[in-house]
Structure formats: C-alpha cells, structure tokens
C-alpha cells in the first residue's frame, strides 16, 4: 500500500520499522562484507513504490533537507573523533586532495561523461562536480572497521571532511551557468575564496566558543550537554550558510576544535553524537533509496553507460587526481594506490544530485540516475575490497583496542567530577608501573581496570599492562592536569606513518 495520506500513528510505526531495519542491516553488512550504506539504500528501494509499494516518495526538496542535516551531524561526529595531532601531519596533502584533487577528478569525469552520455559540456562538468568528492559518511564508516596505518586513515578522513565544500561550490556554479546567462569566472573564483575563507574562520571561532560554553555552563542534567554541543553544530552550519560561506567546512573545523579540547561530559557527548550520527546515516540513505525508482535504473543503456562512467572514475580519474595532487608529498607507491582506491563515493553525490532536480536543469533525472549508479558501484566495488587492499599492500596499522566497556556515574549532573576512559596503548610509559608508583594529579582516583575483558579491582600494588582500560574519576578542576599528564605518557611512536 502506497502512503498517500499522512496518518501520524502509521508514520511513526513506519519510522520505527525503518530504524530497526537499518540497525539490523549494520549487523548483516559486517557478516556479508558489504558497506552498510549499500544495504540502507536497498532498504529504501525495497520499501519504495517500484518494489513493495509501501512508500511513494519523490520529493527532492525533502530528501535534500534530510541529507544536508544528516551530513552536518555526520561531519560533526567525525570531527569530534578526529585527533588533531594525527591530522595536522597530513593536513597539507589532505587539503591538496580536497581541492586540486576534486578539480582534476571533475575535469576527467566530465570528459568521460561527454563521450558516454553525449550531453553538453556544462552538463558533463556538472556530473563530474557532483561525483568529484569522496564522502565523509562512507569513509568514516568504512575506516572505523579497518586496521589501516594512521598516516593513510588520517589523510582519507581529513580529505573526506574537507572536500565537500569544493564539490558543493562546483556543483552550484555549474548549475548557475546552466540556468542563467550571468556566469562570470572571476565572480566564481571570488565566491570560492569567500566560501572557504569565511567557512574556516567561522568554524575556528564557533569551535572555541562552543567548547568554552560547554565547559562553563552549569546545566541541571548531564544529558543536556550532548544536545548543547549538537545545537552548536547546527548553528555553525546555519550561520555560515547565511553569509554564503561553506557551512559543511565550518562544522568540520568546529568539531575538530571541540573534540581536541578538554570537555566536561566528554564521554557522554561523544557517545550521544555517535548514536545520533548512525541514526541520521540510516535515515538519509533510506530516504535517498526511496527517491530512486528501480524501473528507471533497469535500463540496459543506462546500466552500461553508468558502469563505464564508474570505471572512468574509479580507475582513471581518481588515480590520476591522487598521483598528481600528492606527487610532492611523502607517500610511497603503495600508499598512493590505496589512497586512489579508498576514495569512496556516498551520500554527498546523491544529495548534490538533487540540486539539479530542484533547479530544473535539463537532463536532471538522467544525471540523478547516473550519479546514483556511480555511488552504488563505488560502494560495492571499493567498499568490499578495502580490507583486501590493506593486506595486499601491507598497510595495516597497530591493532586498535576495542573499548566497548562503559562505566557511568548516576546523578552526576551537579557533581564536580567526571569519569573518563583511558586506554594504555603500545609505547605508553605507564606500562610496568604499579599504581602507587604513578604520580597522578591531585583529586584523581582509578576506579576500575578492564584487562582481557575482565574487571579488575585496582590497588596500590596493581601493575599496569598494555591494553589495560582505566576508568578514572577526576575532579573537574583537575581534568586539564590529568589530560596533560596522560598525554605525556604517550610517545610519538604511537602514530604510525
């Protein structure tokens, strides 16, 4: 039955079913070795009018709204988890990939689209711009389950977090050229400088303002702190977009600043945003799947053209863009090959493909279908072979500890204390020391140690071991001193480059 009337209870039931299917799908994706985003999209397609006929959805405006909101939350969560010490070492090549790399990819794909689809040059460059950037949601999701060298994973994460603005700028510019007669190259260059510069500036300013506000405000409930942080993320995007600058860049920059500063209720903020980002990712891909009509995709002409454009992107455009962009940086051949292959496409191209639909660009439906086909093949081919390339190219990093344990303090809202989780990794100076020999800052208490998945009760004679997970109760006024102390225990060898 296709939804034609908005019955509140029915829609709420449907929403819950979609979320349940999305969560179960993540479990299946790990077992099947298929990226979860592919299965999310398939859920949307199956629920759509062309298959089961449960939902009829063709509103590109609503899809775009949900997509942009989801991207804000996903980029914010990704930025919170980004370690600045790791990213700053690869920021130069990442930004080069995010700018020059996107331009090169756009140009090469445009030539292919012109030859394959036979549309005009502006339309071909529009398609190239839409698929020109890697996708933060896809990259963060794929890399979170892989054991990739720190240098490579940091480069990919920083690139995917910063190349969306370039793709958005190029897409909107080509749409304007296609729909108006007032296009001016110099105005576009000035607009790009404005968007990137102001986006970066607002992100820096609001990142500091957000973190200071989170630490200084005294809320009645600890559960409000994650909401407060998320509100700043949406506000950062909105205020930046209002001045015609890059809101997505501002959100990612602000999130990196917030995530790398001392925060009260840090654990709660990170966990809340991680869960919310997953929910928005599920919702976004399902909605985008609903926007697709399989009857339009099951056309042999579209299939072979889509496969050919995907081939050009995966095996020609992306590798050329990577090898040229980072030619002068310290990456060996294996690392360049992996960076070429791991540039996944995901939600961003599909969301950007809704812009031509809304603007009424000629061949907009064909462009949307081709982009969707390219994203699907990218996720299926690249996403399922990432681990193979990691092993084949010998790019595995140190084993990451899975800190799935959690200790929570109930009624901590007004307490002047916080519980933090700390993993003792390789090359940590605490290894081999007893607790009584470690000069922790004042007002710090080791509450528990998880060792080999077993809970240990700490005493002064407890010897700390590699991969121990410490749960530390600390006075809020001592939190900064504790973080500085723990930071000094880690050697630079923990970053594998």
C-alpha positions as CSV (number, residue, x, y, z in Angstrom):
1,X,0.0,0.0,0.0
2,X,1.5,3.3,-1.0
3,X,1.3,6.1,1.5
4,X,-1.0,8.9,0.2
5,X,-2.3,10.3,3.4
6,X,-0.2,11.3,6.4
7,X,-1.6,9.2,9.3
8,X,0.5,10.1,12.4
9,X,0.5,6.8,14.1
10,X,1.2,4.9,10.8
11,X,4.1,7.2,10.0
12,X,5.6,6.8,13.5
13,X,5.3,3.0,13.2
14,X,6.9,3.1,9.8
15,X,9.7,5.3,11.1
16,X,10.4,2.8,13.9
17,X,10.4,-0.1,11.4
18,X,12.9,1.7,9.1
19,X,15.2,2.3,12.1
20,X,15.0,-1.3,13.2
21,X,15.7,-2.5,9.7
22,X,18.6,0.0,9.5
23,X,20.2,-1.2,12.7
24,X,19.8,-4.9,11.8
25,X,21.3,-4.1,8.4
26,X,24.5,-2.9,10.0
27,X,24.9,-6.3,11.6
28,X,24.3,-8.0,8.3
29,X,26.8,-5.7,6.5
30,X,29.7,-6.9,8.6
31,X,28.8,-10.5,8.0
32,X,28.3,-10.1,4.3
33,X,31.3,-7.8,3.8
34,X,29.1,-5.2,2.2
35,X,29.2,-1.5,3.3
36,X,26.2,-0.7,5.4
37,X,25.2,2.3,3.2
38,X,24.5,-0.1,0.3
39,X,22.1,-2.1,2.4
40,X,20.5,1.1,3.8
41,X,19.8,2.3,0.2
42,X,18.5,-1.2,-0.7
43,X,16.0,-1.0,2.2
44,X,14.8,2.3,0.8
45,X,14.5,0.9,-2.7
46,X,12.6,-2.2,-1.5
47,X,10.2,-0.1,0.6
48,X,9.6,2.2,-2.3
49,X,6.8,2.3,-4.8
50,X,8.5,0.2,-7.5
51,X,9.0,-2.9,-5.3
52,X,6.8,-3.4,-2.2
53,X,4.9,-0.2,-2.8
54,X,4.8,0.7,0.9
55,X,6.0,4.3,0.4
56,X,5.8,6.6,-2.5
57,X,8.4,9.3,-2.2
58,X,9.7,11.7,-5.0
59,X,10.2,14.9,-3.1
60,X,13.7,16.1,-3.9
61,X,13.4,19.1,-1.6
62,X,12.7,16.9,1.5
63,X,15.4,14.5,0.5
64,X,17.9,17.4,0.2
65,X,16.8,18.8,3.6
66,X,17.3,15.5,5.4
67,X,20.5,14.8,3.5
68,X,22.1,18.2,4.4
69,X,21.0,17.8,8.1
70,X,22.4,14.3,8.2
71,X,25.7,15.5,6.7
72,X,26.0,18.2,9.3
73,X,25.6,15.6,12.1
74,X,27.9,13.0,10.4
75,X,30.7,15.6,9.8
76,X,30.3,16.9,13.4
77,X,30.7,13.4,14.8
78,X,33.6,12.6,12.6
79,X,35.3,15.9,13.6
80,X,34.8,15.1,17.3
81,X,36.6,11.8,16.8
82,X,39.5,13.3,14.8
83,X,42.8,13.5,16.6
84,X,44.4,16.8,15.6
85,X,47.9,15.5,16.3
86,X,47.4,12.9,13.7
87,X,45.6,15.0,11.2
88,X,47.9,18.0,11.3
89,X,50.8,15.9,9.9
90,X,48.8,15.1,6.8
91,X,46.8,18.3,6.5
92,X,48.7,19.7,3.5
93,X,48.2,16.6,1.3
94,X,44.6,16.2,2.5
95,X,43.8,19.8,1.5
96,X,45.5,19.3,-1.8
97,X,43.4,16.3,-2.5
98,X,40.3,18.2,-1.3
99,X,40.9,21.0,-3.8
100,X,43.2,20.2,-6.7
101,X,42.2,16.5,-6.5
102,X,38.5,17.3,-6.8
103,X,39.1,19.7,-9.7
104,X,41.1,17.1,-11.6
105,X,38.5,14.4,-10.9
106,X,35.8,16.7,-12.0
107,X,37.5,17.5,-15.3
108,X,38.4,13.9,-16.2
109,X,35.0,12.5,-15.3
110,X,33.4,15.4,-17.4
111,X,35.3,14.3,-20.5
112,X,34.1,10.7,-19.9
113,X,30.5,11.8,-19.4
114,X,30.6,13.9,-22.5
115,X,31.8,10.9,-24.6
116,X,29.5,8.4,-22.9
117,X,26.2,10.3,-22.5
118,X,26.7,12.9,-25.2
119,X,25.2,15.8,-23.2
120,X,26.6,19.3,-23.4
121,X,29.9,20.2,-21.8
122,X,28.3,22.2,-18.9
123,X,26.1,19.2,-18.1
124,X,29.1,16.9,-18.3
125,X,31.1,19.1,-15.9
126,X,28.1,19.2,-13.5
127,X,28.1,15.4,-13.3
128,X,31.9,15.5,-12.7
129,X,31.5,18.0,-9.9
130,X,28.7,16.0,-8.2
131,X,30.9,12.8,-8.1
132,X,34.2,14.7,-7.6
133,X,34.5,14.4,-3.8
134,X,34.9,11.5,-1.5
135,X,32.2,11.0,1.0
136,X,32.7,11.6,4.8
137,X,29.9,9.3,5.8
138,X,31.2,6.4,3.6
139,X,34.9,6.9,4.5
140,X,34.3,7.3,8.3
141,X,32.0,4.2,8.2
142,X,34.4,2.0,6.2
143,X,37.6,3.0,8.0
144,X,36.1,2.6,11.5
145,X,36.1,-1.1,10.9
146,X,39.5,-1.4,9.3
147,X,43.0,-1.5,10.7
148,X,44.8,1.0,8.4
149,X,48.0,2.8,9.0
150,X,47.5,6.1,10.9
151,X,49.0,8.2,8.2
152,X,46.7,6.8,5.5
153,X,43.5,6.8,7.5
154,X,44.1,10.3,8.8
155,X,44.7,11.5,5.2
156,X,41.5,9.9,3.9
157,X,39.4,11.2,6.9
158,X,40.8,14.8,6.6
159,X,40.2,14.7,2.8
160,X,36.7,13.5,3.0
161,X,35.9,16.0,5.8
162,X,37.2,19.0,3.8
163,X,36.4,18.2,0.1
164,X,32.7,18.5,0.3
165,X,32.8,22.3,0.1
166,X,34.7,22.2,-3.2
167,X,32.1,19.7,-4.6
168,X,29.2,21.9,-3.4
169,X,30.8,25.0,-4.8
170,X,31.5,23.5,-8.2
171,X,28.0,21.9,-8.4
172,X,26.2,25.2,-7.6
173,X,28.5,27.1,-10.0
174,X,27.7,24.8,-13.0
175,X,24.0,24.9,-12.1
176,X,24.1,28.7,-12.2
177,X,25.9,28.6,-15.6
178,X,23.3,26.2,-16.9
179,X,20.3,28.2,-15.6
180,X,21.4,31.8,-16.1
181,X,23.2,34.0,-18.5
182,X,25.2,35.9,-15.9
183,X,28.0,33.5,-15.2
184,X,31.4,35.1,-14.6
185,X,34.6,33.2,-13.9
186,X,36.1,35.9,-11.7
187,X,33.0,36.1,-9.6
188,X,33.1,32.3,-9.1
189,X,36.8,32.5,-8.0
190,X,35.9,35.2,-5.6
191,X,33.0,33.2,-4.3
192,X,35.2,30.2,-3.7
193,X,37.8,32.2,-1.8
194,X,35.0,33.7,0.3
195,X,33.3,30.4,1.0
196,X,36.5,28.6,2.1
197,X,38.0,31.5,4.0
198,X,34.9,32.6,5.9
199,X,33.9,29.0,6.5
200,X,37.2,28.2,8.0
201,X,37.2,31.4,10.1
202,X,33.6,30.9,11.5
203,X,34.5,27.2,12.2
204,X,37.5,28.3,14.2
205,X,35.6,31.0,16.1
206,X,32.5,28.9,16.9
207,X,34.6,25.9,17.7
208,X,36.3,27.8,20.5
209,X,33.0,29.4,21.6
210,X,31.2,26.1,21.7
211,X,33.9,24.3,23.8
212,X,34.1,27.2,26.2
213,X,30.4,27.4,26.5
214,X,30.1,23.6,27.1
215,X,32.7,23.8,29.9
216,X,31.5,26.9,31.6
217,X,27.7,26.4,31.6
218,X,26.2,24.6,34.5
219,X,23.2,22.6,33.3
220,X,20.7,20.8,35.5
221,X,21.2,17.5,33.7
222,X,24.3,15.9,32.2
223,X,22.1,14.7,29.4
224,X,21.7,18.2,28.1
225,X,25.4,18.6,27.3
226,X,25.4,16.4,24.2
227,X,22.3,18.3,23.0
228,X,24.0,21.6,23.7
229,X,27.0,20.5,21.6
230,X,24.9,19.3,18.7
231,X,22.9,22.6,18.8
232,X,26.2,24.4,18.2
233,X,27.0,22.2,15.2
234,X,23.7,23.0,13.5
235,X,24.1,26.7,14.5
236,X,27.6,26.8,13.0
237,X,26.3,25.4,9.7
238,X,23.3,27.8,9.6
239,X,25.1,31.0,10.5
240,X,27.9,30.2,7.9
241,X,25.4,29.3,5.2
242,X,23.5,32.6,5.9
243,X,26.6,34.6,4.8
244,X,27.0,32.3,1.7
245,X,30.1,30.6,3.1
246,X,30.8,26.8,3.4
247,X,28.7,25.6,6.3
248,X,30.0,22.0,6.0
249,X,33.6,23.1,6.3
250,X,32.8,25.3,9.3
251,X,31.1,22.3,11.0
252,X,34.0,20.0,10.5
253,X,36.6,22.6,11.6
254,X,34.5,23.5,14.7
255,X,34.1,19.8,15.6
256,X,37.9,19.2,15.4
257,X,38.4,22.1,17.8
258,X,35.7,20.9,20.2
259,X,36.9,17.3,20.1
260,X,40.5,18.1,20.8
261,X,39.9,20.4,23.8
262,X,39.2,19.4,27.4
263,X,35.4,18.9,27.7
264,X,33.1,18.1,30.6
265,X,31.0,15.1,30.0
266,X,33.2,14.2,27.0
267,X,32.2,10.6,27.0
268,X,28.5,11.4,27.0
269,X,28.9,13.9,24.2
270,X,30.9,11.5,22.0
271,X,28.5,8.6,22.6
272,X,25.4,10.6,22.0
273,X,26.7,12.1,18.7
274,X,27.9,8.7,17.6
275,X,24.5,7.2,18.0
276,X,22.7,10.1,16.5
277,X,25.1,10.1,13.5
278,X,24.3,6.5,12.9
279,X,20.5,7.2,13.1
280,X,20.8,10.1,10.6
281,X,23.0,8.0,8.3
282,X,20.4,5.2,8.3
283,X,17.6,7.7,7.7
284,X,19.5,9.6,5.0
285,X,20.4,6.6,2.9
286,X,17.0,5.0,3.2
287,X,15.4,8.3,2.1
288,X,17.8,8.5,-0.8
289,X,16.9,4.9,-1.7
290,X,13.2,5.8,-1.7
291,X,14.0,8.7,-4.1
292,X,15.2,6.1,-6.7
293,X,12.8,4.2,-9.0
294,X,14.4,0.9,-10.0
295,X,12.2,0.7,-13.1
296,X,14.2,3.7,-14.4
297,X,17.5,2.1,-13.5
298,X,16.8,-1.2,-15.1
299,X,17.6,0.1,-18.5
300,X,20.4,-1.6,-20.4
301,X,21.5,1.7,-21.9
302,X,21.8,3.4,-18.6
303,X,23.5,0.4,-17.0
304,X,26.4,0.1,-19.4
305,X,26.8,3.9,-19.5
306,X,26.8,4.0,-15.7
307,X,29.3,1.2,-15.5
308,X,31.6,3.0,-18.0
309,X,31.4,6.3,-16.1
310,X,32.1,4.4,-12.8
311,X,35.1,2.7,-14.5
312,X,36.4,6.1,-15.6
313,X,36.0,7.5,-12.1
314,X,37.5,4.5,-10.2
315,X,40.3,3.5,-12.5
316,X,41.3,6.7,-14.3
317,X,40.0,10.0,-12.7
318,X,40.7,9.2,-9.1
319,X,44.1,7.6,-9.5
320,X,45.3,10.5,-11.8
321,X,44.0,13.1,-9.3
322,X,45.7,11.4,-6.4
323,X,49.1,10.8,-8.1
324,X,49.2,14.4,-9.3
325,X,47.9,16.0,-6.1
326,X,50.3,14.3,-3.7
327,X,53.3,14.0,-6.1
328,X,55.4,16.2,-3.9
329,X,54.4,14.7,-0.6
330,X,55.9,11.8,1.3
331,X,53.8,8.9,0.1
332,X,55.2,5.8,-1.5
333,X,53.6,3.9,-4.4
334,X,51.6,1.5,-2.3
335,X,50.1,4.3,-0.3
336,X,49.2,6.3,-3.4
337,X,47.5,3.2,-4.8
338,X,45.5,2.7,-1.7
339,X,44.5,6.4,-1.5
340,X,43.4,6.1,-5.1
341,X,41.2,3.1,-4.3
342,X,39.8,4.1,-1.0
343,X,38.1,7.3,-2.2
344,X,34.6,6.1,-1.7
345,X,31.5,8.0,-3.0
346,X,28.4,8.0,-0.9
347,X,25.7,10.3,0.3
348,X,27.2,13.7,-0.8
349,X,27.0,13.0,-4.5
350,X,23.4,11.7,-4.2
351,X,22.4,14.8,-2.1
352,X,24.2,17.0,-4.6
353,X,22.3,15.3,-7.5
354,X,19.1,16.6,-6.0
355,X,20.2,20.2,-6.7
356,X,19.8,19.9,-10.5
357,X,16.3,18.2,-9.9
358,X,15.2,21.2,-7.8
359,X,16.7,23.7,-10.2
360,X,15.0,22.2,-13.2
361,X,18.3,21.6,-15.1
362,X,18.0,19.8,-18.4
363,X,18.6,16.0,-18.1
364,X,18.4,16.3,-14.3
365,X,16.7,13.0,-13.9
366,X,19.3,11.3,-16.1
367,X,22.1,13.0,-14.0
368,X,20.5,11.7,-10.8
369,X,20.2,8.2,-12.0
370,X,23.8,8.1,-13.3
371,X,25.1,9.5,-10.1
372,X,23.2,7.0,-8.1
373,X,24.5,4.2,-10.2
374,X,28.1,5.5,-9.8
375,X,27.7,5.7,-6.0
376,X,26.3,2.2,-5.7
377,X,29.0,0.7,-7.8
378,X,31.7,2.6,-5.9
379,X,30.4,1.4,-2.6
380,X,30.0,-2.2,-3.8
381,X,33.3,-2.5,-5.6
382,X,35.6,-0.3,-3.4
383,X,33.9,-0.8,-0.1
384,X,34.0,-4.6,-0.2
385,X,37.7,-4.7,-1.2
386,X,39.2,-2.2,1.2
387,X,40.5,-4.9,3.6
388,X,41.9,-6.9,0.7
389,X,44.0,-3.9,-0.5
390,X,45.1,-3.2,3.1
391,X,46.5,-6.7,3.4
392,X,47.8,-6.8,-0.2
393,X,49.7,-3.5,0.1
394,X,50.9,-4.2,3.6
395,X,49.3,-1.1,5.1
396,X,47.9,-2.5,8.3
397,X,48.5,-0.4,11.4
398,X,48.7,-1.5,15.0
399,X,45.8,-3.4,16.4
400,X,43.2,-1.0,17.8
401,X,41.8,-1.7,21.2
402,X,38.0,-2.2,21.3
403,X,36.9,-0.2,24.3
404,X,33.3,-1.4,24.4
405,X,33.2,-1.3,28.2
406,X,31.5,1.6,29.9
407,X,31.1,2.9,33.5
408,X,28.6,5.6,34.1
409,X,28.1,7.8,37.2
410,X,24.4,8.2,38.1
411,X,23.2,11.6,39.2
412,X,26.4,13.3,38.2
413,X,24.6,16.4,36.9
414,X,25.6,18.6,39.9
415,X,28.7,16.6,40.9
416,X,32.0,18.3,40.4
417,X,33.5,15.1,39.0
418,X,33.7,13.2,35.7
419,X,34.6,9.6,34.8
420,X,37.0,9.2,31.9
421,X,38.1,6.1,30.0
422,X,41.8,5.7,29.1
423,X,43.4,3.0,27.1
424,X,47.1,2.1,27.7
425,X,48.4,1.5,24.2
426,X,51.8,0.4,22.9
427,X,54.7,2.7,23.8
428,X,53.0,4.0,26.9
429,X,55.2,5.0,29.9
430,X,52.7,3.6,32.4
431,X,53.3,0.0,31.3
432,X,55.0,-2.0,34.0
433,X,54.4,0.6,36.8
434,X,52.3,0.0,39.9
435,X,49.6,2.4,40.7
436,X,51.3,3.6,43.9
437,X,54.4,4.5,41.8
438,X,52.4,6.7,39.4
439,X,52.2,10.3,40.4
440,X,48.7,11.2,39.3
441,X,47.5,14.7,39.8
442,X,45.5,15.6,42.9
443,X,41.9,14.5,43.2
444,X,42.2,11.6,40.8
445,X,41.0,8.1,41.6
446,X,41.4,4.9,39.5
447,X,38.0,3.3,39.9
448,X,38.4,0.2,37.8
449,X,40.6,-1.6,35.3
450,X,39.4,-3.7,32.4
451,X,42.0,-6.3,31.5
452,X,41.4,-9.1,28.9
453,X,37.7,-8.3,29.1
454,X,37.7,-8.9,32.9
455,X,37.0,-6.3,35.5
456,X,40.0,-5.8,37.9
457,X,39.7,-4.1,41.3
458,X,42.7,-1.7,41.4
459,X,45.0,-1.5,44.5
460,X,48.3,0.4,45.0
461,X,50.2,-2.8,44.1
462,X,48.4,-3.3,40.8
463,X,50.8,-3.3,37.9
464,X,49.6,-1.6,34.7
465,X,49.8,-3.5,31.5
466,X,49.5,-2.8,27.8
467,X,45.9,-2.7,26.6
468,X,44.5,-2.0,30.1
469,X,41.5,0.2,30.1
470,X,41.4,2.5,33.1
471,X,38.3,4.2,34.4
472,X,39.4,7.3,36.2
473,X,37.2,9.5,38.4
474,X,38.6,13.1,38.4
475,X,37.6,16.4,39.9
476,X,36.6,18.8,37.1
477,X,39.2,21.3,38.2
478,X,41.9,18.6,37.8
479,X,40.7,17.3,34.4
480,X,43.1,19.5,32.4
481,X,46.1,18.5,34.6
482,X,45.1,14.8,34.2
483,X,44.8,15.0,30.4
484,X,48.2,16.7,30.2
485,X,49.7,14.0,32.5
486,X,48.2,11.2,30.4
487,X,49.4,12.9,27.2
488,X,53.0,12.9,28.4
489,X,52.9,9.1,28.9
490,X,52.4,8.5,25.2
491,X,55.4,8.5,22.9
492,X,55.2,9.8,19.3
493,X,55.8,6.3,18.1
494,X,52.0,5.6,18.6
495,X,51.4,7.5,15.3
496,X,52.3,5.1,12.5
497,X,53.2,7.0,9.4
